[in-house]
Amino acid sequence: MKKAIITLLLTMTTIVGAAQERRVENKPYIDLRPLHFGIVVGFNAQDIELENVGPQTFIREDGSQMTRTIVCDASKWNPGISVGVLADMRLSDYLNLRVTPTMHFGSKYLTFRDLDNVDDNGKAHTETQEMKNTYISFPIGLKFSSKRHNNYRPYLLAGISPMLNLTSKEQDLVQLKRFDTMIEIGVGCDLYLPFFKLIPELKFCYSLSNALDKNHVSQIKDDNLKAMASSVSAGHAKMIVLSFYFE
C-alpha cells in the first residue's frame, strides 16, 4: 500500500512537470457531459483509533476488589480491496457532484495487553483479534478541478460517506456498530487517454462518531475476555483508499 501511494505521488509530480509543454488533447469535450457514469477499483487500508479506559475495578466472587489495567490498539494496517460505481454530475467548469457507491473488503488487527499479568521477563500477556470488515459506502462529494492542461487535470475532493458495516456480530472482543458516517478528503488527477478517462485518486476517511458497539460487552460470558473488551471506551474508524476510476 505504501509503495502504491508513493508511486501515485511520483506520477502526479511527473505529470505536473511534463504538462508545461502544449500537446494535442485527447477527448477534448468529455468534461462537457452533464451526467456520466463509470466504475472504480482500488485498494484500501483500514485502521481504528481507540480510546482506552485505563485501570478497571472488578468484584471477585468472594466480594474482594481487583484492579486490572488493559490497553488496546490497532497494531498494523491491513490491505483490502474496493470496488464500486460512479455517477458524476457537472455543476460548472470546475465543480462536479459525485456519488460513488462502493464495497470495501478489509480487516483491522487489534492487540490487547494486560499490564497486570506479566511473565517472568516482564512481558504483558496479550490477546489479539482480527476484525474482518466489509463496508458498503455511499459517498457524496464535491470534486474541485483545476483548469485542464494538455491531457492532465488535478483536483481536490471533499465529501461525506454513510457506511453500512456487514461484519458479523459474533466478534470475540470488540464489535463495531452497524452504521457509521465518515468524512472524506482526497486528491486525484484526470488522465485523458485516447478512448476513455483514467483517474487515480488517493483519499483519507475518518469516522465522525463513536463506531464502537458498547452493547457487545454484555454478551461476553468469559470474565477475562469481558475485562479486555470493556477496556476500550470509544473507537473511530479510519481508512486510506487508493482508487482508479474509468470514465
C-alpha positions in Angstrom: 0.0 0.0 0.0 2.8 2.4 0.9 4.6 1.6 -2.5 1.3 2.3 -4.4 0.9 5.7 -2.6 4.5 6.7 -3.3 4.1 5.7 -6.9 0.9 7.8 -7.3 2.6 10.8 -5.8 5.6 10.5 -8.0 3.4 10.0 -11.1 1.4 13.2 -10.3 4.7 15.1 -9.8 6.0 13.9 -13.1 2.7 14.9 -14.8 2.8 18.4 -13.4 6.4 18.8 -14.7 5.6 17.4 -18.1 2.4 19.4 -18.5 4.3 22.6 -19.3 4.5 21.7 -23.0 1.4 22.1 -25.1 0.2 18.8 -26.8 -2.8 17.5 -28.7 -5.7 16.9 -26.4 -7.5 13.6 -26.2 -11.3 13.6 -25.7 -11.5 17.4 -25.7 -15.2 17.6 -25.0 -15.6 14.7 -22.5 -15.9 17.1 -19.5 -18.9 18.9 -21.0 -21.3 15.9 -20.3 -24.0 17.0 -17.8 -24.1 13.5 -16.3 -21.9 10.4 -16.8 -21.1 7.1 -15.2 -18.1 4.9 -14.5 -16.6 2.2 -12.5 -13.9 2.2 -9.7 -11.5 -0.4 -8.4 -8.8 0.1 -5.9 -7.1 -0.8 -2.6 -7.8 0.2 1.0 -6.0 0.1 4.3 -8.2 0.1 7.4 -7.4 1.2 10.9 -9.2 2.3 14.1 -8.3 4.9 16.7 -9.2 3.5 20.1 -9.7 5.2 23.5 -8.6 3.1 26.5 -10.4 3.5 29.9 -7.3 2.8 32.0 -7.5 0.9 35.3 -10.7 -1.1 35.8 -12.1 -2.3 39.2 -13.9 -5.7 39.3 -15.6 -7.5 42.2 -14.5 -11.1 42.7 -16.9 -13.8 43.8 -15.7 -13.6 47.4 -16.5 -9.8 47.4 -13.0 -8.5 47.2 -11.9 -5.9 44.7 -9.5 -6.4 41.8 -7.9 -3.8 39.6 -6.7 -4.5 36.1 -5.1 -2.3 33.5 -5.6 -3.4 29.9 -4.6 -1.4 26.9 -5.7 -2.0 23.3 -4.5 -0.6 20.0 -4.6 -1.4 16.3 -1.2 -2.9 15.8 -1.0 -2.7 12.0 -2.6 -1.6 8.7 -4.2 -4.4 6.7 -4.6 -4.1 2.9 -8.0 -4.7 1.3 -9.9 -4.3 -1.9 -12.5 -1.7 -3.0 -14.9 -1.9 -6.0 -17.8 0.4 -6.9 -19.6 2.5 -9.5 -19.6 6.2 -10.2 -22.3 8.8 -11.1 -20.8 12.3 -11.9 -22.9 15.4 -12.4 -21.3 18.6 -13.9 -22.2 21.7 -11.9 -19.8 24.1 -13.5 -16.5 24.1 -15.4 -14.5 23.4 -12.3 -17.1 21.7 -9.9 -18.7 18.3 -10.1 -21.0 16.4 -7.7 -20.1 12.7 -7.4 -21.9 9.7 -5.9 -19.8 6.6 -5.7 -21.4 3.5 -4.0 -18.5 1.2 -3.1 -17.8 -2.0 -1.3 -14.7 -2.1 0.9 -13.3 -5.6 1.9 -10.6 -5.5 4.6 -9.8 -6.0 8.2 -8.4 -4.5 11.4 -5.9 -6.2 13.7 -6.2 -5.4 17.4 -3.8 -6.3 20.2 -4.8 -6.3 23.9 -2.1 -6.1 26.6 -2.9 -7.0 30.2 -0.3 -4.8 32.1 -1.2 -6.6 35.4 -0.5 -10.0 34.1 3.2 -10.3 33.1 5.6 -13.3 32.7 9.0 -13.8 34.3 10.5 -11.4 31.7 8.1 -8.6 32.5 6.2 -9.1 29.2 2.5 -8.4 29.4 0.0 -11.1 28.5 -1.6 -10.3 25.1 -4.7 -11.3 23.2 -5.3 -10.5 19.6 -8.4 -10.0 17.4 -8.6 -9.9 13.6 -11.7 -7.9 12.9 -12.7 -8.6 9.3 -14.8 -5.7 7.9 -17.0 -5.4 4.8 -18.4 -1.9 4.3 -20.9 -0.7 1.8 -20.3 3.1 1.5 -22.4 5.7 -0.2 -20.0 8.7 -0.6 -21.4 12.0 -1.8 -18.7 14.5 -2.6 -17.6 17.6 -4.5 -14.8 17.5 -7.0 -12.9 20.8 -7.3 -10.9 20.6 -10.5 -8.1 22.8 -11.8 -8.0 24.1 -15.4 -7.2 21.3 -17.9 -3.7 21.4 -19.4 -3.0 19.0 -22.2 -4.2 15.6 -21.0 -4.0 16.2 -17.3 -6.2 17.8 -14.8 -5.5 17.6 -11.0 -8.4 18.0 -8.5 -9.3 18.0 -4.8 -12.2 16.1 -3.3 -14.3 16.6 -0.1 -17.4 14.8 1.0 -19.3 12.7 3.5 -19.9 8.9 3.4 -22.6 6.9 5.2 -21.3 3.4 5.8 -23.1 0.1 6.3 -21.0 -2.4 8.2 -21.8 -6.0 7.1 -19.5 -7.6 9.7 -21.0 -10.5 11.7 -21.9 -9.6 15.3 -20.1 -12.7 16.6 -16.8 -10.9 17.2 -14.7 -12.1 20.1 -13.9 -8.8 21.9 -14.6 -5.6 20.1 -17.6 -5.1 17.8 -18.4 -2.1 15.7 -21.8 -0.6 15.1 -23.8 -1.5 12.0 -23.9 2.2 10.8 -21.3 4.8 10.7 -20.5 8.1 8.9 -17.1 9.1 7.6 -15.7 12.4 6.3 -13.6 12.1 3.2 -10.9 14.3 1.7 -8.6 13.4 -1.2 -6.6 14.3 -4.3 -6.5 12.9 -7.8 -5.8 13.7 -11.4 -7.8 13.2 -14.6 -5.7 11.4 -17.2 -7.3 11.9 -20.7 -6.5 8.8 -22.8 -7.4 8.3 -26.5 -10.6 6.2 -25.7 -11.5 6.9 -22.1 -10.5 8.9 -18.9 -8.4 7.2 -16.2 -8.4 8.8 -12.8 -6.1 7.8 -10.0 -7.2 9.1 -6.6 -6.0 9.0 -3.0 -8.4 9.8 -0.2 -8.5 9.7 3.6 -11.6 8.7 5.5 -12.3 9.3 9.2 -15.3 8.3 11.3 -17.3 11.3 12.7 -18.9 9.3 15.6 -18.0 6.6 18.1 -18.1 3.4 16.0 -17.8 1.1 19.0 -20.8 -1.1 19.8 -20.9 -0.9 23.7 -23.7 -3.4 24.0 -21.4 -6.2 22.7 -19.6 -6.3 26.1 -22.6 -7.5 28.0 -22.9 -10.5 25.6 -19.5 -11.9 26.5 -19.6 -14.6 29.2 -15.9 -15.2 29.9 -14.9 -12.7 32.6 -11.3 -12.4 31.3 -12.5 -11.6 27.8 -15.1 -9.2 29.2 -12.4 -7.3 31.0 -10.4 -6.9 27.8 -13.5 -5.9 25.8 -14.5 -3.3 28.4 -11.0 -1.7 28.3 -12.0 0.3 25.3 -14.5 3.2 25.6 -14.6 4.6 22.0 -13.3 3.9 18.6 -13.1 6.0 15.4 -12.6 4.0 12.2 -10.0 5.3 9.6 -9.3 4.2 6.1 -7.0 5.1 3.3 -8.3 4.4 -0.2 -6.3 4.3 -3.4 -8.8 4.2 -6.3 -8.7 4.1 -10.1 -11.8 5.4 -11.9 -12.6 4.5 -15.5 -14.9 7.0 -17.2 
